[in-house]
Amino acid sequence: MRPVQKLFLLGLLFSVLSFLPISVSESDTKFDLENKASPRLNSITSSIVDDFLVNDDTGSGTQMDPAISTDPFYGNFVLTWDDNREFYPKIYAQRLDYSGARLGINFKVNDDTGTGWQLVPAIGKDLFGNFVIVWWDWNCGICGQRFSISGTPLGARFAANSYNPQGWVSYPAIAVDLFGDFIITWQEENYYFNSNIYAQLFDSSGTASDSTFRVEYGATSYAHAPSIALDGSGNFMITWADKRADGTYQVYAQRFNSAGTPLGSNFKVSDLNVTASQASPAAAANWSGDFIITWEDYRNGHFDIYAQRFDSSGSPIDSNFKVNDGAGSAYPYQYSPSIAVDVQGSGSFVITWEDGRNGNADIYAQRYDSSASRVRNNYMVNDPQFASFAQTTPDIAVNGSKLFFTWMDTRRGNRDIYAKIVDWNWTEVEEEELANLPNSYELSQNFPNPFNPYTNISFSLKAQGSTLKGSIRTSLIIYNILGQKVKTLLDEEKLPGSYKVIWDGKDDLGKEVASGIYFYQLKTPDYTATKKMILLR
C-alpha cells in the first residue's frame, strides 16, 4: 500500500475509532471493571489489574525476555517470551483481552520440535490485532511468524536474514504499522569480528521488499542491540549502541522514510560532550513523526536512565534528560529501559526500567506529558510485597487509557513472566490517600457466572487503622461440592486494597476440573467469606 493511501485510511480509521468504545474484545465478552480503590492507586485512578502470572506451565521451567504489544482497535494484547519448559528454550506467547483475561492458553510460536534454541523474541501488532513475532533461532537466524488476531498462524515461519541463515545474528526488533506491513532489524556479526545492524522491510503478507540493508556505517564499529520505532506515515528510526567513537558504547540512530531510504546519516543520540558508556537503547514515536529514545547511561559514575526527544526532521528537542529520580550510591543501577507513547491521545509517554534502589531489582516507571514534563515522580510497578525478589527486563505497551507492563519475576522461586495493567494516572499510594482504600472486607460474586473456562474473583481488604504498613495474611481457595480443596489462588501477605484474581478452571496440578458447582473462600485473620460459582464446559 502506498504511503499516500495509508495516510488517507489512517485519517478515516481514527475518525471511526473516536466513536468506538476502546474496551471492545474480539469475543465481545464483558468483564467486571468496577471503579474500586487499589493498594497502589491514587484518587484519580479508575481501574487496575494487579500483578498476575502469565506462563501456565506447572513445572520448574525458566521463562525470560518478555515482550508485549497491543492493538488500538480491540485493545487486546499479546505477550511473548523464551521458555525452557521443554528443556531447550523455545518461544511461547499468550493472548489476553483488555481486562487481562486470558484468550486461550500459552502457545508455542516456533514450529520445530528439536534441540535447537530459540531466544529473545520481539512482537508487533497491527490495527485489527494480527501480530508478528520474531526471535533468534538456532536453525534459521532471525526467524518470524505471522498470526491472526485469534492466534492462528498465517503462512509458514520465515527467515529475515535468508541470505545468510547460518550467520551469527542476535537481538531482533520489530515495528508493525496499522496495516500489517513491518520492519525487522537485528545485530549481525561479520568476518572481521565486528558486528553491524541490518534491517528488512516486509509487506502484510510477509513478503520481503527489495533486499536487506545495513543501518550503521561505522567502519570499525561493534554495533549492538537495535531498537526500532515507526510513526504514522511509515517513517521509522532505528537506534543501537555503537563502539565507533572511543571504544566505549555510545547510542546512535538513523532515520528512514517508509521505503527504507535513509534520511540523513547516522547521528549520536547523547549530548555531544558525553563520552561515558551507554547501552540498551529503546525507541518510540508518535503519529506526527516525533521520536523518543531512552537508554542506560554511565555519565554519573553509575548506570542511570536517560532519554532524548527528536522532532520529525531528526533535530533534538532540548537536551538529554535523566529519567530515574534517584542519585548516588543508594541507587546503584538502573537497567533495561522500555518506552511507550500514547499515540491515540495527547502523545504522553511512559518509560519503565529495572531499578536497584531497594537492594534488589524492581520495576519502576515514570510518566511524562507530550512536552516531556515529568508527571509526579518515579513509581514502583511490581507489587512492593515482593520487592525482596528480582524483577527484571520490563517491557511496556499502551492502549488509550491503559498501560500494560510485563517483566521477568522470581517471586515463585523460578523465573516467570508477570504482567500488570494500570490506568495512565496510576501511581503509588501516599499516606494522605488512605481515604480511598476500602473501609471494610468484601468478597464479590465472581464474573462471569456461570463461566467457561475463566472467571474473575474480586475482593477487598480493609485498611487497618490509619496506616498502610501492616500487610494482611490472605488466602483465596477453591473447593468442590464435597469440601475438597481444588485450587489455591492466593496464600500470601497482601496490603489493604481491592484486588481481582482470575481462575482458569484448573486445579493445583494444572488439570482442567469438571463442570459443576464450586465454592471460593476468602480468609484473613479477621474475616472469612464463601461464595458459590458454576463451571459449565
C-alpha positions as CSV (number, residue, x, y, z in Angstrom):
1,M,0.0,0.0,0.0
2,R,1.4,3.4,-0.9
3,P,2.1,6.0,1.8
4,V,-0.5,8.4,0.5
5,Q,-3.2,5.7,0.6
6,K,-2.1,4.8,4.2
7,L,-2.4,8.4,5.3
8,F,-5.9,8.7,3.9
9,L,-7.0,5.5,5.5
10,L,-5.4,6.5,8.8
11,G,-7.4,9.6,9.0
12,L,-10.6,7.7,8.1
13,L,-9.9,5.0,10.6
14,F,-9.2,7.2,13.5
15,S,-12.3,9.2,12.8
16,V,-14.2,6.0,13.2
17,L,-12.2,4.8,16.2
18,S,-13.0,8.0,18.1
19,F,-16.7,6.9,18.2
20,L,-16.0,3.4,19.3
21,P,-15.6,2.1,22.9
22,I,-12.0,1.2,23.5
23,S,-12.8,-1.9,25.6
24,V,-14.3,-4.0,22.7
25,S,-12.9,-7.5,22.7
26,E,-12.9,-10.0,19.9
27,S,-15.4,-12.2,21.6
28,D,-17.5,-9.3,22.8
29,T,-17.1,-10.7,26.4
30,K,-17.6,-8.1,29.1
31,F,-15.6,-8.3,32.3
32,D,-16.1,-6.7,35.7
33,L,-14.0,-3.4,35.7
34,E,-15.7,-1.7,38.7
35,N,-14.1,1.6,39.9
36,K,-12.6,0.4,43.1
37,A,-9.7,1.5,45.1
38,S,-6.5,-0.5,45.0
39,P,-3.4,-0.7,47.2
40,R,-1.4,1.1,44.7
41,L,-3.9,3.7,43.3
42,N,-4.3,7.4,43.7
43,S,-7.7,9.1,43.9
44,I,-7.9,9.6,40.1
45,T,-7.4,6.0,39.1
46,S,-10.3,4.1,37.6
47,S,-9.0,0.5,37.4
48,I,-6.1,-1.8,37.8
49,V,-5.3,-5.5,37.3
50,D,-2.6,-6.3,39.8
51,D,0.5,-8.4,39.2
52,F,-0.5,-11.7,37.5
53,L,1.4,-14.8,36.3
54,V,1.4,-15.2,32.5
55,N,3.1,-18.5,31.9
56,D,0.9,-21.5,32.7
57,D,3.4,-24.3,33.0
58,T,3.3,-26.4,36.2
59,G,6.9,-27.4,36.4
60,S,10.1,-25.5,37.2
61,G,10.8,-24.1,33.8
62,T,12.6,-20.8,33.2
63,Q,10.8,-18.0,31.4
64,M,12.7,-14.9,30.4
65,D,12.9,-12.0,27.9
66,P,9.3,-10.9,27.8
67,A,7.9,-8.6,25.1
68,I,4.4,-7.1,24.7
69,S,2.3,-5.4,22.1
70,T,-1.3,-4.2,21.9
71,D,-3.7,-3.1,19.1
72,P,-5.7,0.2,19.0
73,F,-8.9,-1.3,17.8
74,Y,-9.8,-4.2,20.1
75,G,-7.4,-3.2,22.9
76,N,-6.3,-6.8,23.4
77,F,-2.6,-7.6,23.9
78,V,-0.1,-10.4,23.3
79,L,3.0,-11.3,25.4
80,T,5.8,-13.5,24.2
81,W,8.9,-14.8,25.9
82,D,11.6,-17.6,25.7
83,D,10.6,-20.6,27.7
84,N,12.5,-23.8,28.6
85,R,9.6,-25.9,29.8
86,E,10.7,-28.4,27.0
87,F,14.3,-28.3,28.4
88,Y,15.6,-26.5,25.3
89,P,14.4,-22.8,25.2
90,K,11.5,-22.2,22.8
91,I,9.3,-19.2,22.1
92,Y,5.9,-19.1,23.8
93,A,3.1,-16.5,23.8
94,Q,-0.2,-15.7,25.5
95,R,-3.1,-13.6,24.2
96,L,-5.1,-11.5,26.7
97,D,-8.0,-9.2,26.4
98,Y,-8.2,-5.6,27.6
99,S,-9.1,-6.6,31.1
100,G,-6.3,-9.1,31.5
101,A,-8.5,-12.2,30.9
102,R,-6.7,-15.0,29.0
103,L,-7.7,-15.7,25.4
104,G,-6.8,-19.3,25.2
105,I,-3.7,-20.8,26.8
106,N,0.1,-20.3,26.3
107,F,1.0,-21.4,22.8
108,K,4.3,-22.3,21.2
109,V,5.4,-19.9,18.5
110,N,8.3,-21.7,16.8
111,D,7.3,-24.8,14.9
112,D,10.4,-27.0,15.5
113,T,10.5,-29.9,18.0
114,G,14.2,-30.5,18.1
115,T,17.1,-29.4,20.3
116,G,17.7,-26.1,18.6
117,W,17.4,-23.0,20.8
118,Q,15.1,-20.0,20.3
119,L,15.6,-16.8,22.3
120,V,14.9,-13.1,22.7
121,P,11.5,-12.6,20.9
122,A,10.1,-9.3,19.8
123,I,6.5,-8.6,18.8
124,G,4.3,-6.0,17.0
125,K,0.5,-5.8,16.3
126,D,-1.5,-4.2,13.5
127,L,-4.7,-2.2,13.8
128,F,-7.0,-5.2,13.9
129,G,-4.9,-7.4,16.2
130,N,-2.9,-9.5,13.8
131,F,0.6,-9.8,15.1
132,V,4.1,-10.8,14.1
133,I,6.7,-12.4,16.5
134,V,10.4,-12.5,15.6
135,W,13.2,-14.2,17.5
136,W,16.7,-15.5,17.3
137,D,16.7,-19.2,16.1
138,W,19.5,-21.8,16.2
139,N,18.2,-23.1,12.9
140,C,17.4,-20.0,10.8
141,G,19.0,-16.9,12.4
142,I,16.4,-14.2,12.7
143,C,13.0,-16.0,12.3
144,G,9.5,-14.8,12.3
145,Q,5.9,-16.0,12.3
146,R,2.7,-14.0,11.5
147,F,-0.5,-14.7,13.4
148,S,-4.2,-13.7,13.0
149,I,-6.0,-12.0,15.9
150,S,-7.2,-15.4,17.0
151,G,-3.6,-16.7,17.3
152,T,-3.8,-18.8,14.1
153,P,-0.5,-18.9,12.2
154,L,-0.6,-17.0,8.9
155,G,1.7,-18.7,6.5
156,A,4.9,-20.5,7.5
157,R,7.8,-19.5,9.6
158,F,10.2,-17.2,7.6
159,A,13.8,-16.0,8.0
160,A,14.5,-12.3,7.9
161,N,18.2,-12.9,7.1
162,S,17.5,-15.5,4.5
163,Y,20.7,-14.6,2.6
164,N,22.8,-15.8,5.5
165,P,20.7,-18.2,7.6
166,Q,23.7,-19.6,9.5
167,G,25.3,-16.2,10.2
168,W,25.8,-15.2,13.9
169,V,22.8,-12.9,14.4
170,S,21.0,-11.7,17.5
171,Y,18.8,-9.0,19.2
172,P,15.9,-8.8,16.7
173,A,13.5,-5.9,17.0
174,I,10.3,-5.3,15.0
175,A,7.8,-2.5,14.2
176,V,4.4,-3.2,12.6
177,D,2.2,-0.5,11.1
178,L,-1.5,-0.3,11.3
179,F,-2.0,-2.2,8.0
180,G,0.3,-5.1,8.8
181,D,3.5,-4.0,7.0
182,F,6.5,-4.5,9.2
183,I,10.3,-3.8,9.5
184,I,12.7,-6.2,11.3
185,T,16.1,-5.1,12.5
186,W,18.9,-7.1,14.1
187,Q,22.6,-7.3,15.0
188,E,24.8,-9.4,12.8
189,E,28.5,-10.4,13.3
190,N,30.8,-10.0,10.3
191,Y,34.0,-11.8,9.3
192,Y,36.2,-9.1,10.9
193,F,34.9,-9.8,14.5
194,N,32.8,-6.6,14.4
195,S,29.1,-6.5,14.2
196,N,26.6,-4.4,12.2
197,I,23.0,-3.5,12.3
198,Y,20.8,-4.7,9.4
199,A,17.1,-4.4,8.6
200,Q,14.5,-5.7,6.2
201,L,11.1,-4.4,5.1
202,F,8.1,-6.8,4.7
203,D,4.6,-6.3,3.4
204,S,1.5,-7.5,5.3
205,S,1.7,-10.9,3.6
206,G,5.2,-11.5,4.9
207,T,6.9,-10.9,1.6
208,A,10.2,-9.2,1.8
209,S,10.5,-6.0,-0.2
210,D,13.8,-5.4,-2.0
211,S,16.9,-6.5,-0.1
212,T,18.3,-6.4,3.4
213,F,20.1,-3.1,4.1
214,R,22.7,-2.1,6.5
215,V,21.8,0.6,9.1
216,E,25.0,1.8,10.6
217,Y,28.2,2.9,8.8
218,G,30.9,2.9,11.5
219,A,33.8,1.3,9.6
220,T,35.3,-0.4,12.7
221,S,32.2,-0.3,14.9
222,Y,30.8,-3.0,17.1
223,A,27.1,-2.2,16.8
224,H,24.8,-3.8,19.4
225,A,21.1,-4.3,20.4
226,P,19.0,-2.3,17.9
227,S,15.5,-0.9,18.7
228,I,13.0,0.5,16.2
229,A,10.1,2.9,16.2
230,L,7.6,3.7,13.5
231,D,5.5,6.9,13.0
232,G,2.0,7.3,11.5
233,S,3.4,8.0,8.0
234,G,5.6,4.8,7.9
235,N,8.8,6.7,8.5
236,F,11.0,4.9,11.1
237,M,14.0,5.3,13.3
238,I,16.5,2.6,14.3
239,T,18.7,3.1,17.3
240,W,21.6,1.0,18.7
241,A,24.7,1.1,20.9
242,D,28.0,1.6,18.9
243,K,31.7,1.5,19.8
244,R,32.9,3.6,16.8
245,A,34.0,6.6,18.8
246,D,36.5,5.8,21.5
247,G,36.0,2.1,22.3
248,T,33.1,2.7,24.7
249,Y,29.5,2.1,23.7
250,Q,27.6,5.3,22.6
251,V,24.0,5.4,21.4
252,Y,23.4,6.2,17.7
253,A,20.4,6.4,15.5
254,Q,19.3,6.5,11.8
255,R,16.1,7.8,10.3
256,F,14.4,6.3,7.2
257,N,11.4,7.1,5.1
258,S,8.7,4.5,4.6
259,A,10.5,3.0,1.6
260,G,13.6,2.3,3.7
261,T,15.6,5.2,2.2
262,P,18.0,6.8,4.8
263,L,17.1,10.3,5.8
264,G,20.4,12.0,6.7
265,S,23.2,9.9,8.2
266,N,23.9,8.1,11.5
267,F,23.9,10.5,14.4
268,K,24.8,10.4,18.1
269,V,21.9,10.5,20.5
270,S,23.6,11.5,23.7
271,D,24.7,15.1,24.2
272,L,27.9,15.8,22.3
273,N,30.1,16.3,25.3
274,V,29.1,13.0,26.9
275,T,31.6,10.1,26.3
276,A,30.6,7.8,29.1
277,S,29.4,4.3,28.3
278,Q,25.8,3.9,27.1
279,A,23.7,0.8,26.3
280,S,20.3,-0.8,25.8
281,P,18.5,1.9,23.8
282,A,14.8,1.7,23.2
283,A,12.7,3.9,20.9
284,A,9.1,5.1,20.4
285,A,7.3,7.5,18.1
286,N,4.1,9.5,17.9
287,W,1.9,9.7,14.8
288,S,3.3,13.1,13.8
289,G,6.8,11.8,13.5
290,D,8.5,12.9,16.8
291,F,10.7,10.2,18.2
292,I,11.9,9.5,21.8
293,I,15.0,7.3,22.6
294,T,15.8,6.1,26.1
295,W,19.0,4.2,27.2
296,E,21.3,3.2,30.1
297,D,23.9,5.9,30.8
298,Y,27.1,5.9,32.9
299,R,27.9,9.6,32.9
300,N,27.3,9.9,36.6
301,G,29.6,7.0,37.6
302,H,26.7,4.5,37.8
303,F,24.0,3.5,35.3
304,D,21.1,5.8,35.1
305,I,18.2,6.0,32.6
306,Y,18.4,9.0,30.2
307,A,16.2,10.0,27.3
308,Q,16.2,12.4,24.3
309,R,13.3,13.7,22.1
310,F,13.7,14.4,18.4
311,D,11.3,16.2,16.0
312,S,10.1,14.8,12.7
313,S,13.2,16.2,10.9
314,G,15.5,14.4,13.3
315,S,16.5,17.6,15.2
316,P,17.0,17.2,19.0
317,I,14.2,18.8,21.1
318,D,16.0,20.3,24.1
319,S,18.8,18.1,25.6
320,N,19.2,14.7,27.2
321,F,17.2,14.3,30.4
322,K,17.6,11.9,33.3
323,V,14.6,9.7,34.0
324,N,15.2,8.0,37.3
325,D,15.0,10.3,40.3
326,G,17.5,8.5,42.5
327,A,21.2,9.5,42.7
328,G,24.3,8.4,44.4
329,S,25.3,5.1,46.0
330,A,21.9,4.4,47.4
331,Y,20.7,3.9,43.8
332,P,23.3,1.6,42.4
333,Y,21.9,0.8,39.0
334,Q,19.1,1.3,36.5
335,Y,19.0,-1.1,33.5
336,S,16.9,-2.3,30.6
337,P,14.6,0.7,29.7
338,S,11.5,0.4,27.6
339,I,9.2,3.1,26.4
340,A,5.6,3.5,25.0
341,V,3.8,6.6,23.6
342,D,0.1,7.2,23.8
343,V,-0.4,7.6,20.1
344,Q,-4.2,7.7,20.3
345,G,-4.2,10.6,22.7
346,S,-2.0,13.6,23.6
347,G,1.4,12.0,22.9
348,S,2.2,11.5,26.6
349,F,4.7,8.7,27.2
350,V,5.9,6.3,29.9
351,I,9.4,4.9,30.4
352,T,9.9,1.8,32.5
353,W,13.1,0.1,33.7
354,E,14.8,-2.3,36.1
355,D,15.9,-0.4,39.3
356,G,18.2,-1.4,42.1
357,R,17.3,1.3,44.6
358,N,15.8,-1.1,47.1
359,G,18.7,-3.6,47.1
360,N,17.0,-6.0,44.7
361,A,15.8,-5.3,41.2
362,D,12.3,-3.9,40.9
363,I,10.4,-2.4,38.0
364,Y,10.0,1.3,38.1
365,A,8.3,3.8,35.7
366,Q,8.0,7.5,35.0
367,R,5.2,9.3,33.2
368,Y,5.7,12.4,31.0
369,D,3.3,14.7,29.2
370,S,3.7,15.4,25.5
371,S,6.2,18.2,26.2
372,A,8.4,15.8,28.3
373,S,7.4,17.4,31.6
374,R,7.6,14.9,34.4
375,V,4.2,13.9,35.8
376,R,4.8,13.2,39.5
377,N,7.7,11.0,40.5
378,N,9.1,7.6,39.7
379,Y,6.9,4.8,41.0
380,M,7.3,1.1,41.6
381,V,5.3,-1.1,39.2
382,N,5.6,-4.5,40.7
383,D,3.8,-5.3,44.0
384,P,6.0,-4.0,46.8
385,Q,5.3,-7.1,48.9
386,F,7.6,-8.9,46.5
387,A,10.4,-6.3,46.4
388,S,12.8,-8.7,48.0
389,F,12.7,-10.9,44.9
390,A,14.2,-10.0,41.5
391,Q,12.0,-8.3,38.8
392,T,14.0,-7.6,35.6
393,T,13.8,-6.8,31.8
394,P,10.5,-5.0,31.7
395,D,8.5,-4.1,28.5
396,I,5.5,-1.8,28.2
397,A,2.6,-1.2,25.7
398,V,-0.1,1.5,25.7
399,N,-3.7,1.4,24.5
400,G,-5.8,4.5,25.2
401,S,-6.0,5.0,28.9
402,K,-4.3,1.7,29.8
403,L,-0.7,0.8,30.4
404,F,0.4,-2.9,30.0
405,F,3.6,-3.8,31.8
406,T,5.4,-7.2,31.7
407,W,8.7,-8.4,33.3
408,M,10.6,-11.4,34.5
409,D,9.9,-12.2,38.2
410,T,11.4,-14.7,40.7
411,R,8.8,-14.5,43.4
412,R,7.7,-18.1,42.9
413,G,11.3,-19.4,43.1
414,N,11.8,-19.8,39.3
415,R,12.0,-17.2,36.6
416,D,8.4,-16.5,35.5
417,I,6.7,-13.9,33.3
418,Y,4.4,-11.5,35.2
419,A,2.2,-8.6,33.9
420,K,0.2,-5.7,35.3
421,I,-2.5,-3.4,33.8
422,V,-2.9,0.1,35.2
423,D,-4.5,3.4,34.3
424,W,-2.4,6.2,32.9
425,N,-3.0,8.1,36.1
426,W,-2.0,5.2,38.4
427,T,0.8,5.8,40.9
428,E,1.9,4.7,44.3
429,V,-0.5,5.4,47.1
430,E,0.6,8.1,49.6
431,E,-0.4,8.2,53.3
432,E,-2.9,11.0,52.8
433,E,-4.7,8.9,50.2
434,L,-5.9,6.3,52.8
435,A,-9.4,7.6,52.5
436,N,-9.6,6.0,49.0
437,L,-8.9,2.5,50.4
438,P,-11.7,0.1,51.4
439,N,-13.2,0.6,54.9
440,S,-14.5,-3.0,55.0
441,Y,-13.7,-6.5,53.9
442,E,-15.7,-7.8,50.9
443,L,-15.8,-10.8,48.7
444,S,-17.7,-10.2,45.4
445,Q,-19.6,-12.6,43.3
446,N,-17.4,-14.0,40.5
447,F,-18.0,-12.7,37.0
448,P,-19.0,-14.2,34.6
449,N,-21.0,-16.8,36.4
450,P,-21.7,-19.4,35.1
451,F,-18.3,-19.4,33.3
452,N,-16.1,-21.4,30.9
453,P,-13.2,-21.6,31.4
454,Y,-12.1,-18.2,33.0
455,T,-13.8,-16.2,35.7
456,N,-12.8,-13.1,37.7
457,I,-13.0,-13.0,41.5
458,S,-12.7,-9.6,43.2
459,F,-12.2,-8.9,46.9
460,S,-11.3,-6.0,49.2
461,L,-9.1,-5.9,52.2
462,K,-9.8,-3.3,54.9
463,A,-7.2,-0.7,55.7
464,Q,-6.1,-1.3,59.3
465,G,-6.4,1.9,61.3
466,S,-4.6,4.8,59.7
467,T,-1.6,3.1,58.2
468,L,-0.7,1.0,55.1
469,K,2.4,-0.5,56.6
470,G,0.6,-3.6,58.0
471,S,0.1,-6.3,55.4
472,I,-2.8,-8.9,55.9
473,R,-2.3,-12.6,55.6
474,T,-4.8,-13.5,52.9
475,S,-5.9,-16.8,51.3
476,L,-8.3,-17.4,48.4
477,I,-9.1,-21.1,47.8
478,I,-11.4,-23.0,45.5
479,Y,-13.3,-26.1,46.9
480,N,-15.5,-28.6,45.2
481,I,-19.0,-29.5,46.4
482,L,-17.5,-32.2,48.8
483,G,-15.4,-29.6,50.5
484,Q,-12.2,-30.8,49.0
485,K,-9.6,-28.2,48.0
486,V,-9.3,-27.8,44.3
487,K,-7.1,-24.7,43.8
488,T,-5.2,-22.2,45.9
489,L,-5.5,-19.0,44.1
490,L,-3.8,-16.9,46.8
491,D,-2.0,-17.5,50.1
492,E,0.3,-14.6,50.9
493,E,0.7,-11.3,52.6
494,K,-1.4,-8.5,50.9
495,L,-1.6,-4.8,51.5
496,P,-5.1,-3.2,52.1
497,G,-6.9,-2.5,48.9
498,S,-9.1,-4.1,46.2
499,Y,-7.9,-7.0,44.1
500,K,-9.0,-9.2,41.2
501,V,-7.9,-12.8,40.6
502,I,-8.6,-14.9,37.5
503,W,-9.3,-18.6,37.8
504,D,-8.8,-20.7,34.7
505,G,-10.8,-23.7,35.7
506,K,-7.8,-25.8,36.6
507,D,-6.7,-27.5,39.8
508,D,-3.4,-27.2,41.7
509,L,-1.9,-29.8,39.3
510,G,-2.8,-27.8,36.2
511,K,-5.6,-30.2,35.2
512,E,-9.0,-28.9,34.0
513,V,-11.7,-29.6,36.5
514,A,-15.2,-30.9,35.6
515,S,-18.3,-28.9,35.2
516,G,-20.2,-28.4,38.4
517,I,-20.7,-26.2,41.5
518,Y,-17.6,-24.9,43.2
519,F,-17.0,-22.7,46.3
520,Y,-14.4,-20.0,46.7
521,Q,-13.4,-18.8,50.2
522,L,-11.6,-15.6,51.2
523,K,-9.9,-15.8,54.6
524,T,-7.9,-13.3,56.7
525,P,-7.3,-13.3,60.4
526,D,-10.3,-11.0,60.8
527,Y,-12.7,-12.1,58.0
528,T,-13.9,-15.2,56.3
529,A,-16.4,-15.3,53.4
530,T,-17.5,-18.0,51.0
531,K,-19.5,-17.8,47.7
532,K,-20.7,-20.3,45.1
533,M,-19.9,-20.4,41.4
534,I,-20.8,-22.7,38.5
535,L,-18.4,-24.0,35.8
536,L,-20.1,-25.1,32.6
537,R,-17.9,-26.8,30.0
